[in-house]
Amino acid sequence: FLHFTTTMADALLDDLDDLSDFQEEEEEEDEQRQEATTNSVYDDEADGNDDGGGNAKTTGDNDSSLDGSDDAAASNSQPPSRPRLLDDPSLQRHLSLIQSDQDSKPSADGPATTNNTNATDRDQDRQQNNLILQSNRHLLSLTHEIQRTHLHLRKLYHPKFPELEELLTEPFQYRQAIGILQNEMDVTLVNDRLNDVLTSNQIITISVAGSTTSGRPLTAAELSRVNDACLYLDRLQRTQTALRSFVQSKMERWAPSTCALVGPAIASLLLSATGGLAELAKIPACNLQLLGKTKWTSASRAGLATQTRVQHAGYLMECELVTGVPSFLRMKALKAVAGKLALAVRADYVNWESG
């Protein structure tokens, strides 16, 4: 048995030696091929230098001049301003149509004929449906514009308080905090004003982060750009509120089953998040409960306990059918409401398509 073991060990060592010899031969062949390739490249470069030395010099001069012009242009030019959604003519026209629709009142004239009344009602229904569809599309565009403006505002205010963007992830809450903090480096001096827009846990976390922040005071030009972005975000919020109010006022006639289940306010929020009734009808029940979900990070929790936060819920968590049950049953109620909502939305969409 000992002789057999020794023989097996010797055979194994012989195999390893053969393998190492084979690897050394492959490495030598690779080195020879690499040297041959390198020599051919050097020969080509030498031929090119002999044939077109003057051209190479001219090209180098042109490259240096181009680089100089690019540097000058980069130093003198400002970054191009991004087109703003509120300046879109189609959105302005739509807001004017909504205002005129809200200002108009039904005429109190004498009774009209049945045919004329039916034709007028059909035209009005068609116009209302078009307005609601356009409102939902603009609401979806406004949601994306708010997100882009929020990112732009974070970039502008990052030199002053880089930790704040992780502590406050909601766009309008972040904007309100910036409006109060401005260029103040000592956060404790504005704690009383922050109580109007933030919770006590958030204020404590922001105060601690502000005492150890790596930021610096903004210059006058930087602070002016921050305030301009804040004002634009306020305009976006007002426009979004006006469109949602209009959609909410028409929801009970347009989607009665959905409004009966979750209410006109929640229904308008769901439509604005998806872009319309057709888009909302395509979403399964498991995803309906996540629409409008707030993004949480480890910093934005601000010391809140997990029992006070709902991580996997959106607009439907504010529904009366969900808030009216005990806290330990709310997730089950949320899933049940989301399942019934999927059926109600599809029923409303089919009825609306059929006229």
Salt bridges, closest charged atoms under 4 A:
ASP30 OD1 - ARG33 NH2 2.16
ASP101 OD2 - LYS250 NZ 3.55
ASP123 OD1 - ARG126 NH1 3.01
ASP125 OD1 - ARG253 NH2 2.34
GLU145 OE2 - ARG82 NH1 3.18
GLU145 OE1 - ARG148 NH2 2.76
GLU165 OE2 - ARG154 NH2 3.65
GLU165 OE1 - HIS158 ND1 3.24
GLU222 OE2 - ARG216 NH2 3.05
ASP234 OD1 - ARG175 NE 2.74
